[in-house]
Amino acid sequence: MQTISNVKNLTKTPFIQTNKDYDKKLNYMNRFTIIWFNLMEKSNNNNHNEIVYNIISNFIKQEIEKREAQGVVIGMSGGIDSSLTSVLAVKALGNQQVFGLILPDSSLTPKTDTKDAIDLAKSLKIKYKVIELNKIKKQIVTSLPKNKMARANLLVRLRMSLLYYYATAMNLLVLGTGDKSEMMLGYFTKYGDGGADLFPIADLYKTEVRSLAQ
């Protein structure tokens, strides 16, 4: 589990991951921001969410411009984290620069989650693609040792591999969708959902994500 060891070492921008610092990933919690807490001292509850919303959106836009990317690709699960991240990305870049990948495993993913992801993509008017992973996963694990944990992690890493495939092919950045609660608990898969170029909501606890999503 990764935790914040020294809050003074935190940077002032939402977390960015680059090729150069990827190998230092085990220490990346020390680089998360304290935007939320700084804003609490400067704003009241009425405009707090709006300020955070704008800061994160501006961060996404600035990073896309800095890296000369064509936009972002997001793994859309139908959950609140990926949904909020998608909305923030569209606010920052417009719907033409946001591409959604919906990657269900029909043996595990509730149909309602997939439907929610598709409905959101249509509502945001972004391009999206649905890829069913169950058959792909089965083909890979056929000749591998049986292990429930390894298989579960393989699925998450398979999703990230596809996100980076499209990111490379389309000159996009991968937006991570993890929030601070998940990061501090270690509730993510290394080189799976814990691997991305930008983590725009990584400084928001789950309760704060819910508040902002409203």
Disulfide bonds with the S-S distance in Angstrom:
none
